Amino acid sequence: MAKIKITQVRSRIHCTKRQKLNLDALGLRKLNASVEHEATPQILGMVNKTKHLVKVTEI
């Protein structure tokens, strides 16, 4: 599997509870925080739900 780097670029203040929980599950708790994950369907689904808050780059 490919690895992806996910960076939170927008605030979570006006997000729904579900989007906040997705960010927590990805490991993003602060603005400009970055995490690396395998590109599994579960991770890509969480990224898709929060695509307006994060930036994704392939490693």
N, CA, C and O of each residue as an XYZ file, in Angstrom:
236
protein
N       0.836     -1.190      0.000
C       0.000      0.000      0.000
C       0.876      1.247      0.000
O       1.990      1.258      0.523
N       0.334      2.283     -0.600
C       1.031      3.572     -0.628
C       0.825      4.293      0.697
O      -0.183      4.104      1.377
N       1.790      5.113      1.042
C       1.668      5.923      2.255
C       1.256      7.327      1.847
O       1.680      7.832      0.807
N       0.418      7.958      2.680
C       0.002      9.321      2.433
C       0.283     10.170      3.667
O       0.249      9.683      4.796
N       0.557     11.436      3.431
C       0.768     12.390      4.516
C      -0.442     13.315      4.532
O      -0.782     13.928      3.520
N      -1.087     13.410      5.688
C      -2.297     14.203      5.843
C      -1.981     15.371      6.764
O      -1.488     15.169      7.874
N      -2.260     16.591      6.314
C      -1.998     17.795      7.083
C      -3.299     18.575      7.251
O      -4.007     18.830      6.277
N      -3.608     18.949      8.486
C      -4.801     19.761      8.737
C      -4.467     21.214      8.414
O      -3.551     21.790      9.001
N      -5.214     21.806      7.475
C      -4.912     23.170      7.038
C      -6.013     24.165      7.393
O      -5.806     25.373      7.280
N      -7.172     23.684      7.818
C      -8.258     24.578      8.221
C      -8.760     24.190      9.600
O      -8.609     23.049     10.037
N      -9.360     25.160     10.276
C      -9.826     24.956     11.639
C     -11.047     24.038     11.675
O     -11.800     23.939     10.706
N     -11.223     23.371     12.811
C     -12.349     22.468     13.002
C     -13.505     23.132     13.742
O     -14.466     22.452     14.103
N     -13.437     24.436     13.975
C     -14.413     25.123     14.825
C     -15.849     24.982     14.305
O     -16.746     24.667     15.086
N     -16.087     25.204     13.017
C     -17.451     25.172     12.491
C     -17.788     23.852     11.811
O     -18.646     23.815     10.929
N     -17.133     22.781     12.201
C     -17.374     21.469     11.609
C     -18.440     20.716     12.393
O     -18.758     21.048     13.534
N     -18.973     19.703     11.750
C     -19.933     18.849     12.433
C     -19.186     17.929     13.396
O     -17.968     17.771     13.303
N     -19.923     17.335     14.308
C     -19.310     16.436     15.284
C     -18.669     15.239     14.592
O     -17.611     14.771     15.012
N     -19.300     14.747     13.546
C     -18.774     13.597     12.821
C     -17.422     13.920     12.172
O     -16.515     13.088     12.175
N     -17.294     15.130     11.616
C     -16.033     15.527     11.005
C     -14.943     15.681     12.066
O     -13.790     15.323     11.827
N     -15.304     16.213     13.236
C     -14.335     16.340     14.316
C     -13.851     14.971     14.782
O     -12.668     14.788     15.069
N     -14.769     14.014     14.855
C     -14.387     12.663     15.253
C     -13.485     12.015     14.213
O     -12.572     11.268     14.566
N     -13.729     12.293     12.931
C     -12.862     11.769     11.881
C     -11.454     12.345     11.992
O     -10.473     11.621     11.817
N     -11.348     13.641     12.281
C     -10.027     14.245     12.458
C      -9.310     13.627     13.649
O      -8.109     13.362     13.584
N     -10.047     13.394     14.748
C      -9.447     12.746     15.922
C      -8.966     11.337     15.583
O      -7.885     10.928     16.008
N      -9.768     10.595     14.818
C      -9.397      9.229     14.453
C      -8.164      9.210     13.546
O      -7.377      8.264     13.584
N      -8.001     10.245     12.741
C      -6.813     10.339     11.895
C      -5.584     10.754     12.686
O      -4.457     10.577     12.223
N      -5.792     11.305     13.879
C      -4.673     11.738     14.713
C      -4.366     13.213     14.574
O      -3.300     13.668     14.989
N      -5.293     13.970     13.991
C      -5.100     15.409     13.790
C      -5.857     16.166     14.869
O      -7.088     16.172     14.887
N      -5.114     16.805     15.771
C      -5.751     17.511     16.868
C      -5.450     18.999     16.879
O      -6.099     19.756     17.601
N      -4.463     19.435     16.080
C      -4.095     20.848     16.024
C      -3.968     21.290     14.571
O      -3.751     20.473     13.676
N      -4.101     22.557     14.359
C      -3.920     23.130     13.032
C      -2.469     22.960     12.603
O      -1.556     23.107     13.416
N      -2.256     22.651     11.335
C      -0.948     22.403     10.723
C      -0.262     21.143     11.249
O       0.935     20.961     11.026
N      -0.987     20.280     11.933
C      -0.436     18.995     12.364
C      -0.435     18.039     11.169
O      -1.319     18.100     10.314
N       0.565     17.158     11.121
C       0.684     16.194     10.033
C       0.815     14.782     10.592
O       1.429     14.565     11.637
N       0.229     13.835      9.880
C       0.351     12.420     10.228
C       0.570     11.630      8.941
O       0.224     12.088      7.852
N       1.144     10.448      9.080
C       1.342      9.554      7.950
C       0.543      8.284      8.189
O       0.571      7.714      9.279
N      -0.174      7.845      7.152
C      -0.985      6.634      7.228
C      -0.832      5.854      5.929
O      -0.438      6.404      4.901
N      -1.147      4.572      5.992
C      -1.268      3.764      4.787
C      -2.555      4.177      4.071
O      -3.527      4.566      4.719
N      -2.566      4.095      2.772
C      -3.726      4.504      1.980
C      -4.741      3.367      1.888
O      -4.961      2.813      0.810
N      -5.354      3.021      3.014
C      -6.379      1.987      3.045
C      -7.733      2.608      2.722
O      -7.880      3.826      2.823
N      -8.715      1.819      2.340
C     -10.037      2.374      2.053
C     -10.657      3.100      3.246
O     -11.376      4.083      3.063
N     -10.387      2.629      4.462
C     -10.938      3.284      5.649
C     -10.337      4.675      5.830
O     -11.065      5.632      6.094
N      -9.038      4.794      5.693
C      -8.358      6.087      5.839
C      -8.787      7.031      4.724
O      -9.045      8.206      4.984
N      -8.869      6.548      3.494
C      -9.271      7.392      2.380
C     -10.716      7.865      2.530
O     -11.050      8.971      2.105
N     -11.571      7.045      3.127
C     -12.946      7.468      3.389
C     -13.009      8.579      4.413
O     -13.792      9.517      4.259
N     -12.186      8.493      5.474
C     -12.154      9.556      6.474
C     -11.596     10.845      5.878
O     -12.073     11.936      6.192
N     -10.594     10.718      5.025
C     -10.033     11.896      4.364
C     -11.063     12.522      3.438
O     -11.156     13.746      3.351
N     -11.832     11.698      2.751
C     -12.851     12.210      1.832
C     -13.924     13.004      2.573
O     -14.430     13.994      2.044
N     -14.276     12.589      3.782
C     -15.288     13.301      4.574
C     -14.773     14.638      5.096
O     -15.563     15.536      5.390
N     -13.449     14.775      5.211
C     -12.873     16.012      5.738
C     -11.945     16.665      4.719
O     -10.990     17.341      5.100
N     -12.214     16.470      3.428
C     -11.296     16.951      2.397
C     -11.183     18.468      2.343
O     -10.197     18.987      1.819
N     -12.172     19.197      2.875
C     -12.097     20.655      2.887
C     -11.245     21.174      4.045
O     -10.970     22.372      4.118
N     -10.825     20.288      4.950
C     -10.031     20.681      6.115
C      -8.585     20.224      6.034
O      -7.735     20.735      6.763
N      -8.294     19.274      5.163
C      -6.963     18.662      5.133
C      -6.330     18.758      3.748
O      -7.008     18.976      2.744
N      -5.005     18.588      3.727
C      -4.249     18.495      2.482
C      -3.565     17.142      2.479
O      -2.959     16.751      3.477
N      -3.654     16.425      1.377
C      -3.106     15.075      1.289
C      -2.004     15.049      0.248
O      -2.175     15.541     -0.867
N      -0.863     14.466      0.623
C       0.233     14.273     -0.321
C       0.704     12.827     -0.228
O       0.704     12.232      0.849
N       1.103     12.271     -1.360
C       1.622     10.903     -1.375
C       3.102     10.922     -1.021
O       3.831     11.857     -1.351
N       3.517      9.874     -0.348
C       4.925      9.755      0.051
C       5.568      8.660     -0.780
O       6.755      8.380     -0.619
